[in-house]
C-alpha cells in the first residue's frame, strides 16, 4: 500500500538551576512525545499524503495553500486531503519579514485555529509545528485553504512547508 511512514517527534529536556542556603536546587522539565505513522487511511496514526516544498512569497503578498486538489505530491499525484495530521512551517533565517500563517475568513482550513483570521507569525529562522493524531477535517471548496503571507514590504520571504494527511477521514 502506498502511504506515509515515519515519526513526528517533540523533545524538551531542560534543567533550571538556582541557589539556595543548603545547595543548588534544580528543576527538570522533560517531555518526549512521538507520533508514529504507518501507511493507510482507515485509522488514527495512519497517513497517505505527504507534501513538502520550499516556497517564496513576494513582498507584501500572500498565497493560499489549497489542501484539497491544488497541490501535487513528489510523484505528481494530486493531493486531496480529507484530514490533516501535521503541518510544519519554517521561516528562512535570511528573511527580513515574518511568515504569517492564518486561517482565511473565506474557505479557511479550521485545523488548529479557533476562528477565522486566527494565525501565527513565524519570525526569521523560527518554525511552528501543528500535530493532530486524530486529524483535522478538510472540507473541499469550503474549508481547505491555509493562507501564508509576507508580513511586510521590501523583500520576499521564503519558507519550508511539510503537510501530512489522509485522503479518507479516520
Kinemage of the C-alpha trace (Angstrom):
@kinemage 1
@onewidth
@group {chain A} dominant
@subgroup {mainchain}
@vectorlist {calphas} color= white
{ca unk a 1} P 0.000 0.000 0.000
{ca unk a 2} L 1.300 3.473 -0.846
{ca unk a 3} L 1.449 5.809 2.055
{ca unk a 4} L 3.462 7.704 4.594
{ca unk a 5} L 5.541 6.049 7.295
{ca unk a 6} L 7.647 7.782 9.922
{ca unk a 7} L 7.772 9.685 13.180
{ca unk a 8} L 6.920 13.213 14.209
{ca unk a 9} L 8.657 13.938 17.493
{ca unk a 10} L 8.916 16.614 20.142
{ca unk a 11} L 11.660 16.533 22.744
{ca unk a 12} L 12.054 19.010 25.578
{ca unk a 13} L 14.885 18.372 28.015
{ca unk a 14} L 15.551 21.399 30.223
{ca unk a 15} L 17.133 21.974 33.610
{ca unk a 16} L 16.990 25.166 35.632
{ca unk a 17} L 19.418 25.599 38.493
{ca unk a 18} L 19.280 28.124 41.262
{ca unk a 19} L 20.951 28.957 44.512
{ca unk a 20} L 19.769 28.139 47.983
{ca unk a 21} L 21.018 28.123 51.558
{ca unk a 22} L 21.595 24.381 51.556
{ca unk a 23} L 22.690 23.718 47.994
{ca unk a 24} L 21.851 24.294 44.376
{ca unk a 25} L 18.230 23.354 43.701
{ca unk a 26} L 17.311 22.057 40.256
{ca unk a 27} L 14.103 21.875 38.306
{ca unk a 28} L 13.949 19.459 35.407
{ca unk a 29} L 11.278 19.638 32.712
{ca unk a 30} L 11.231 16.768 30.253
{ca unk a 31} L 8.763 15.880 27.522
{ca unk a 32} L 9.191 13.188 24.892
{ca unk a 33} L 6.251 12.856 22.501
{ca unk a 34} L 6.292 10.816 19.306
{ca unk a 35} L 3.543 10.380 16.765
{ca unk a 36} L 4.433 7.270 14.774
{ca unk a 37} L 2.653 6.985 11.432
{ca unk a 38} L 2.120 3.976 9.198
{ca unk a 39} L 0.696 3.774 5.684
{ca unk a 40} L -3.061 3.923 5.413
{ca unk a 41} L -6.187 5.993 5.844
{ca unk a 42} L -8.572 3.956 7.975
{ca unk a 43} L -7.454 4.946 11.478
{ca unk a 44} L -5.571 7.451 13.557
{ca unk a 45} L -1.780 7.137 13.320
{ca unk a 46} L -2.091 6.468 9.582
{ca unk a 47} L -1.291 8.741 6.631
{ca unk a 48} L -1.036 8.578 2.865
{ca unk a 49} L -0.377 12.240 1.942
{ca unk a 50} L 2.987 13.985 2.171
{ca unk a 51} L 3.581 17.422 0.695
{ca unk a 52} L 6.973 19.072 1.176
{ca unk a 53} L 8.177 22.225 -0.542
{ca unk a 54} L 10.282 25.362 -0.232
{ca unk a 55} L 8.206 28.346 -1.299
{ca unk a 56} L 8.653 32.105 -1.670
{ca unk a 57} L 6.051 34.830 -1.116
{ca unk a 58} L 6.687 38.216 -2.730
{ca unk a 59} L 6.848 41.423 -0.686
{ca unk a 60} L 3.514 42.389 0.875
{ca unk a 61} L 1.896 39.367 -0.803
{ca unk a 62} L 0.252 36.111 0.276
{ca unk a 63} L -0.710 32.723 -1.113
{ca unk a 64} L -3.350 30.154 -0.283
{ca unk a 65} L -2.252 26.562 0.195
{ca unk a 66} L -5.243 24.535 -1.041
{ca unk a 67} L -5.237 21.274 0.897
{ca unk a 68} L -7.826 19.630 -1.338
{ca unk a 69} L -6.968 19.433 -5.003
{ca unk a 70} L -4.476 22.151 -5.943
{ca unk a 71} L -1.221 20.643 -4.620
{ca unk a 72} L 0.744 17.730 -6.063
{ca unk a 73} L 2.947 15.300 -4.175
{ca unk a 74} L 6.514 14.353 -5.164
{ca unk a 75} L 5.140 11.766 -7.629
{ca unk a 76} L 2.835 14.228 -9.394
{ca unk a 77} L -0.377 12.934 -7.840
{ca unk a 78} L -2.998 15.499 -6.839
{ca unk a 79} L -3.370 15.921 -3.076
{ca unk a 80} L -6.990 15.731 -1.983
{ca unk a 81} L -6.913 15.639 1.794
{ca unk a 82} L -9.816 14.607 3.993
{ca unk a 83} L -7.783 15.100 7.183
{ca unk a 84} L -4.512 16.780 8.074
{ca unk a 85} L -2.291 15.159 10.701
{ca unk a 86} L 0.630 17.603 10.784
{ca unk a 87} L 1.749 20.948 9.398
{ca unk a 88} L 5.339 22.150 9.778
{ca unk a 89} L 6.391 25.596 8.591
{ca unk a 90} L 9.897 27.005 8.930
{ca unk a 91} L 10.778 30.590 8.003
{ca unk a 92} L 14.172 31.029 6.342
{ca unk a 93} L 16.760 32.662 8.596
{ca unk a 94} L 17.621 35.144 5.828
{ca unk a 95} L 14.075 36.559 5.727
{ca unk a 96} L 13.678 40.219 6.761
{ca unk a 97} L 9.945 39.786 7.414
{ca unk a 98} L 7.838 37.252 9.274
{ca unk a 99} L 5.937 34.422 7.589
{ca unk a 100} L 2.314 34.676 8.694
{ca unk a 101} L 0.156 31.546 8.729
{ca unk a 102} L -3.588 32.103 9.076
{ca unk a 103} L -6.985 30.564 8.622
{ca unk a 104} L -8.599 32.673 5.886
{ca unk a 105} L -12.064 34.074 6.638
{ca unk a 106} L -13.381 32.565 3.394
{ca unk a 107} L -12.937 28.804 2.839
{ca unk a 108} L -10.326 28.584 5.595
{ca unk a 109} L -8.966 25.287 6.888
{ca unk a 110} L -10.009 25.236 10.544
{ca unk a 111} L -7.289 22.838 11.697
{ca unk a 112} L -5.583 24.129 14.842
{ca unk a 113} L -7.160 27.593 14.576
{ca unk a 114} L -10.166 28.583 16.669
{ca unk a 115} L -11.655 31.299 14.482
{ca unk a 116} L -11.415 32.852 11.038
{ca unk a 117} L -8.287 35.011 10.646
{ca unk a 118} L -6.550 33.277 13.589
{ca unk a 119} L -2.904 32.536 12.931
{ca unk a 120} L 0.718 32.754 13.938
{ca unk a 121} L 3.661 34.897 12.887
{ca unk a 122} L 6.848 32.919 12.342
{ca unk a 123} L 9.958 35.046 12.744
{ca unk a 124} L 13.010 34.546 10.509
{ca unk a 125} L 14.838 31.348 11.461
{ca unk a 126} L 11.950 30.071 13.586
{ca unk a 127} L 9.357 27.348 12.986
{ca unk a 128} L 5.949 26.049 14.037
{ca unk a 129} L 4.655 22.503 14.195
{ca unk a 130} L 0.979 21.613 14.475
{ca unk a 131} L 0.107 17.956 15.120
{ca unk a 132} L -3.195 16.105 15.487
{ca unk a 133} L -3.050 12.338 15.902
{ca unk a 134} L -6.762 12.049 15.112
{ca unk a 135} L -6.537 14.568 12.254
{ca unk a 136} L -8.225 17.861 11.413
{ca unk a 137} L -11.028 17.706 8.868
{ca unk a 138} L -10.576 19.270 5.433
{ca unk a 139} L -13.715 20.279 3.565
{ca unk a 140} L -13.142 20.663 -0.177
{ca unk a 141} L -14.071 24.114 -1.542
{ca unk a 142} L -15.342 25.441 1.805
{ca unk a 143} L -12.697 24.590 4.420
{ca unk a 144} L -9.434 23.751 2.702
{ca unk a 145} L -7.285 26.901 2.483
{ca unk a 146} L -4.263 27.772 4.610
{ca unk a 147} L -3.014 31.313 3.972
{ca unk a 148} L 0.702 32.112 4.023
{ca unk a 149} L 1.586 35.816 3.954
{ca unk a 150} L 4.644 38.030 3.940
{ca unk a 151} L 4.312 40.369 6.926
{ca unk a 152} L 5.902 43.363 5.244
{ca unk a 153} L 7.230 45.200 2.252
{ca unk a 154} L 10.695 45.471 0.808
{ca unk a 155} L 11.702 41.820 0.448
{ca unk a 156} L 10.168 38.432 -0.244
{ca unk a 157} L 10.044 35.658 2.361
{ca unk a 158} L 10.992 32.020 1.891
{ca unk a 159} L 9.631 29.150 3.946
{ca unk a 160} L 9.640 25.366 4.077
{ca unk a 161} L 6.330 23.572 4.481
{ca unk a 162} L 5.502 19.938 5.193
{ca unk a 163} L 1.894 18.730 5.268
{ca unk a 164} L 0.960 15.197 6.319
{ca unk a 165} L -2.561 13.869 5.978
{ca unk a 166} L -5.086 11.273 4.862
{ca unk a 167} L -7.363 11.080 1.827
{ca unk a 168} L -10.065 9.406 3.928
{ca unk a 169} L -11.323 10.550 7.332
{ca unk a 170} L -10.311 8.065 10.010
